């Protein structure tokens, strides 16, 4: 297959590496609005050549590894494509993308969310095994043509991903807790420390716990602003629930209720029995 990758950063670059590793693509074509990313993607052998949007239409598969607002824009400017061209998006939100999908692309389109990533971005962040043994959520496949559904499933199975199916609304609720709320908390923690700590103390005292909690605060603000906008209502619900948890621990501390604090922490410990 000829496969086009739109967005040549961490997600798109790593996907291209997976396609090469498992010999899925005959030719890998790349598109990115950032000229430096184009240059790096060629130098790093992530794609074979850089093409225009019109040239992407000749591909058997187009992978959209770009911010979620950009996915909606792309789908509205690409125009008519072949009935055999499959478009797969890798966005972190799904419901609004599906709702704004042009009618003429509904059969061709596979809404997908790989539950993987790092805080790094750009072509140099691409890694060989980002997708292997990770979850890929496929949404609303009832609107997709069978040829595109089977093509996408085969690609994800070949690169050794574990497929989960759900509708886009359900996906966005789950993603708000598992991915989006943790980013909100990480950004907030980083800002608290930046506002209340001397940089010298941060350098000398920041240890494993803080580094683990704040790591994803290095993620791209451009990408995450789009995600927060598209999944606003679910994230707000998550923040309210988180605030309730903070209020509970605050009250337990004020009341010296260490027995219930211990129970509260033990309940949290049990999460990792599941994971």
C-alpha positions in Angstrom: 0.0 0.0 0.0 1.0 3.6 -0.5 0.4 5.4 2.8 0.4 9.1 3.5 1.2 10.5 6.9 -0.2 13.9 7.7 1.8 15.3 10.7 5.4 14.1 11.0 6.0 14.5 14.7 6.0 12.0 17.5 2.7 10.2 16.6 3.0 10.4 12.8 6.7 9.7 12.7 6.4 6.7 15.1 3.5 5.3 13.0 5.7 5.6 9.9 8.4 3.7 11.7 5.9 0.9 12.6 4.7 0.7 9.0 8.3 0.3 7.8 9.1 -2.3 10.5 6.3 -4.5 9.5 6.6 -3.9 5.7 3.0 -2.6 5.4 3.7 0.2 3.0 5.2 0.2 -0.5 5.8 3.9 -0.3 5.5 6.4 2.6 4.4 9.9 1.7 4.5 12.8 4.2 2.7 16.1 4.6 3.5 18.7 7.3 3.0 22.5 7.2 6.3 22.9 9.2 9.2 23.1 6.7 11.7 22.1 9.4 9.6 19.0 10.2 9.6 18.1 6.5 13.4 18.4 6.3 13.9 16.3 9.4 11.4 13.6 8.3 13.4 13.1 5.1 16.7 13.1 6.9 15.5 10.6 9.5 14.0 8.4 6.7 10.6 8.7 8.3 9.0 9.1 4.9 10.2 8.7 1.3 9.0 12.1 0.1 7.0 15.2 1.0 3.9 15.8 -1.0 0.9 18.1 -1.3 -2.6 17.5 -0.1 -3.7 16.8 -3.6 -1.0 14.2 -4.0 -2.1 12.5 -0.8 -5.4 11.6 -2.6 -3.5 8.9 -4.6 -2.7 7.0 -1.4 -4.4 3.8 -0.3 -4.4 5.0 3.3 -4.0 8.5 4.8 -3.1 8.8 8.5 -3.9 12.0 10.3 -1.5 12.5 13.1 -2.2 16.2 13.7 -3.9 18.2 16.4 -7.7 17.6 16.7 -8.8 21.0 15.4 -6.4 20.5 12.4 -8.0 17.1 11.7 -11.4 18.7 11.3 -9.9 21.4 9.1 -8.1 18.8 6.9 -11.3 16.7 6.5 -13.1 19.8 5.3 -10.5 20.9 2.7 -9.4 17.6 1.2 -12.4 17.3 -1.0 -13.5 14.3 -3.0 -11.3 11.2 -2.7 -11.4 7.7 -4.1 -13.9 5.3 -2.7 -11.0 2.9 -1.9 -8.9 5.5 0.0 -9.0 5.0 3.8 -8.6 7.9 6.2 -7.6 7.1 9.8 -7.3 9.9 12.4 -5.2 9.4 15.6 -6.8 12.3 17.5 -7.3 12.2 21.3 -10.9 13.3 21.0 -13.5 11.7 18.8 -17.1 13.0 19.1 -16.7 16.4 17.6 -14.5 15.1 14.8 -17.2 12.5 13.9 -20.0 15.1 14.1 -18.2 17.5 11.8 -17.1 14.8 9.3 -18.3 15.7 5.8 -20.9 13.4 4.4 -18.9 12.3 1.4 -16.1 11.0 3.7 -18.2 9.0 6.2 -17.6 5.7 4.5 -13.9 6.3 4.1 -13.2 7.5 7.7 -11.9 5.5 10.6 -11.9 7.4 14.0 -9.1 6.0 16.0 -7.2 6.9 19.2 -4.0 5.1 20.1 -3.6 5.2 23.9 0.1 5.9 23.8 2.5 8.9 23.5 5.1 10.9 25.2 5.6 14.5 26.2 8.0 15.0 23.3 7.1 16.3 19.9 8.6 16.8 16.4 10.1 14.2 14.0 13.2 13.6 16.2 10.8 12.4 19.0 9.6 9.4 16.8 10.4 6.0 18.2 10.3 2.5 16.9 8.0 0.8 19.4 5.5 3.5 20.4 2.5 1.5 19.2 3.4 -2.1 19.9 1.2 -3.8 22.6 -0.7 -0.5 23.1 -4.5 0.0 23.0 -6.1 1.5 19.9 -9.7 2.6 20.3 -11.8 2.4 17.2 -15.0 4.5 17.3 -18.3 4.5 15.5 -17.4 1.9 13.0 -21.0 1.5 12.0 -20.6 4.5 9.8 -17.5 3.1 8.0 -17.4 1.1 4.8 -16.4 -2.5 5.3 -13.3 -2.3 3.1 -12.0 0.6 5.2 -12.9 -1.1 8.5 -11.0 -4.2 7.5 -8.0 -2.3 6.1 -7.6 -0.4 9.4 -8.0 -3.4 11.6 -5.4 -5.3 9.6 -2.9 -2.4 9.9 -3.4 -2.1 13.6 -3.2 -5.8 14.2 0.0 -6.1 12.1 1.8 -3.4 14.1 0.7 -5.4 17.2 -1.8 -3.1 18.7 -4.7 -4.3 20.9 -8.1 -3.1 19.5 -10.9 -1.8 21.6 -14.3 -0.7 20.2 -16.6 2.0 21.5 -18.7 4.9 20.4 -17.2 8.4 20.2 -19.3 9.9 23.0 -18.3 7.1 25.4 -14.6 7.4 24.3 -14.4 11.1 25.1 -15.8 10.5 28.6 -13.2 7.8 29.3 -10.4 9.8 27.7 -11.2 12.8 29.9 -10.4 10.7 33.0 -7.6 8.6 31.6 -5.7 11.2 29.6 -7.1 14.7 29.6 -7.6 15.3 33.3 -4.1 14.0 34.1 -2.7 16.6 31.8 -4.8 19.3 33.5 -3.4 18.2 36.9 0.1 18.0 35.6 0.0 21.5 34.1 -1.6 22.8 37.3 1.1 21.2 39.5 3.9 22.6 37.3 2.3 26.1 37.5 2.0 25.9 41.3 5.6 25.1 41.7 6.7 27.8 39.2 4.6 30.4 41.1 5.6 29.4 44.6 9.1 28.0 44.4 12.5 29.6 43.7 14.0 28.0 40.6 17.1 27.0 42.6 14.9 24.9 44.9 13.2 23.3 42.0 16.5 22.3 40.6 17.9 21.0 43.9 14.8 19.4 45.4 12.6 18.1 42.5 12.7 14.4 42.8 11.0 11.3 41.4 7.5 12.0 42.5 7.4 15.6 41.2 9.2 14.7 38.0 6.7 11.8 37.4 3.7 14.0 38.1 4.9 17.0 36.0 6.5 15.1 33.1 3.4 15.4 30.8 3.3 19.2 31.5 6.0 19.3 28.8 3.4 18.3 26.2 2.6 20.6 23.3 0.3 23.5 24.5 -0.9 23.9 20.9 -2.1 20.3 20.7 -3.6 20.2 24.2 -5.4 23.5 23.8 -7.3 21.9 20.9 -8.1 18.8 23.0 -9.3 20.8 26.0 -11.5 22.8 23.6 -13.0 19.8 21.9 -13.6 17.8 25.1 -14.4 20.8 27.3 -17.6 19.5 29.0 -16.2 16.1 29.9 -13.0 17.7 31.3 -15.0 20.2 33.4 -16.9 17.2 34.8 -13.7 15.5 35.7 -12.3 18.7 37.3 -15.4 18.9 39.5 -14.9 15.3 40.6 -11.2 16.0 41.3 -12.1 19.0 43.3 -14.4 16.8 45.4 -11.5 14.5 46.1 -9.3 17.4 47.1 -12.0 18.7 49.4 -12.3 15.3 51.0 -8.6 15.0 51.8 -8.5 18.6 52.9 -11.3 17.9 55.5 -9.7 14.7 56.7 -6.4 16.5 57.3 -8.2 19.4 59.1 -9.9 16.9 61.3 -6.8 14.8 61.9 -8.7 11.9 60.5 -5.7 9.8 59.7 -7.6 6.5 59.8 -9.8 7.5 56.9 -6.8 9.1 55.1 -5.1 5.7 55.2 -8.3 4.0 53.9 -8.5 6.7 51.2 -4.9 5.9 50.1 -5.5 2.1 50.2 -8.4 2.5 47.9 -6.1 4.4 45.5 -3.5 1.7 45.8 -6.0 -0.9 44.5 -6.0 0.8 41.1 -2.7 -0.9 40.3 -4.1 -4.3 41.0 -6.2 -3.7 37.9 -3.5 -2.1 35.9 
